[in-house]
Every structure is written in structure tokens, then in C-alpha cells.
Amino acid sequence: MARWAGWGAGPAGAGAAGGPSRIFLGVLVALSAAAAFALWRDGRQSSAAIALLGAFYFALRVAGVIGRRRGDDDDEP
């Protein structure tokens, strides 16, 4: 059986399809960076730092440093 997929999701629930695509994650990097810049420009440095951390997190996901990697099949016995 597949590893735990989320609260009450069961084996066909969250993450069963392999997670978000690299294109989707790349879009999130760009949007998070744009939000960080806009917040910084408006003088909201603490909020900009949080958005920048989000962009960094999504960039790590795009690079495959964290998260589930393609071809990783730990679900098999």
C-alpha cells in the first residue's frame, strides 16, 4: 500500500498522482518573487522576507533538492 497521503485521503488521495509539476512550481517561484518585490517596495520588509522564503522553498522543489523526485518509487514492496 502507498505511504500516507494526507488526512483521510486514502491511497488515491493527495500526492497519489505524483505531486505538482515543475512548471507549476516554477510559476510559484516567479509569483512568490514578484510578491516579495512588491511588498519590499511598499516598505513591508517582514512580509517580503516571508514571500522570499516561499520563493526559495519552491525553487528548491523545482531543483529536486526537496520533495518527491521523479522516478522515486518508495511505495513498492
C-alpha positions as CSV (number, residue, x, y, z in Angstrom):
1,M,0.0,0.0,0.0
2,A,1.2,3.6,-0.7
3,R,2.6,5.7,2.1
4,W,0.3,8.1,4.0
5,A,-1.1,10.7,1.5
6,G,-2.8,13.1,3.9
7,W,-5.6,13.5,6.4
8,G,-8.3,11.0,5.3
9,A,-7.1,10.9,1.8
10,G,-6.6,7.2,1.5
11,P,-4.3,5.5,-1.1
12,A,-5.8,7.5,-4.0
13,G,-5.7,10.9,-2.3
14,A,-3.3,13.8,-2.1
15,G,0.1,13.1,-3.7
16,A,-1.1,9.9,-5.4
17,A,-0.6,11.5,-8.8
18,G,3.0,12.4,-8.1
19,G,2.7,16.0,-6.8
20,P,2.9,19.3,-8.6
21,S,4.7,19.6,-11.9
22,R,8.0,21.5,-12.3
23,I,6.2,24.1,-14.5
24,F,3.6,24.8,-11.8
25,L,6.4,25.1,-9.2
26,G,8.3,27.4,-11.5
27,V,5.2,29.6,-11.7
28,L,5.0,29.7,-7.9
29,V,8.7,30.7,-7.7
30,A,8.0,33.7,-10.1
31,L,4.8,34.7,-8.3
32,S,6.4,34.5,-4.9
33,A,9.4,36.5,-6.0
34,A,7.1,39.1,-7.6
35,A,5.1,39.4,-4.4
36,A,8.3,39.7,-2.3
37,F,9.5,42.6,-4.5
38,A,6.1,44.3,-4.4
39,L,6.0,44.0,-0.6
40,W,9.6,45.2,-0.2
41,R,8.9,48.2,-2.4
42,D,5.9,49.1,-0.2
43,G,8.0,49.1,2.9
44,R,6.8,45.8,4.3
45,Q,10.1,44.1,4.7
46,S,9.0,41.3,7.1
47,S,6.2,40.2,4.8
48,A,8.6,40.5,1.8
49,A,11.0,38.2,3.7
50,I,8.3,35.6,4.2
51,A,7.4,35.7,0.5
52,L,11.1,35.4,-0.4
53,L,11.3,32.3,1.8
54,G,8.4,30.9,-0.1
55,A,10.2,31.6,-3.4
56,F,13.3,29.9,-2.1
57,Y,11.3,26.8,-1.0
58,F,9.6,26.5,-4.4
59,A,12.9,26.9,-6.1
60,L,14.3,24.0,-4.0
61,R,11.3,21.9,-5.1
62,V,11.9,22.8,-8.8
63,A,15.5,21.8,-8.5
64,G,14.6,18.5,-6.9
65,V,16.6,19.2,-3.7
66,I,13.5,18.6,-1.5
67,G,10.2,16.8,-2.2
68,R,9.4,13.7,-4.1
69,R,11.7,13.1,-7.1
70,R,10.6,11.7,-10.4
71,G,11.3,8.0,-10.6
72,D,11.5,7.7,-6.8
73,D,9.3,4.7,-6.1
74,D,9.4,4.0,-2.4
75,D,5.9,2.6,-2.5
76,E,6.9,-0.7,-4.0
77,P,7.5,-3.6,-1.6
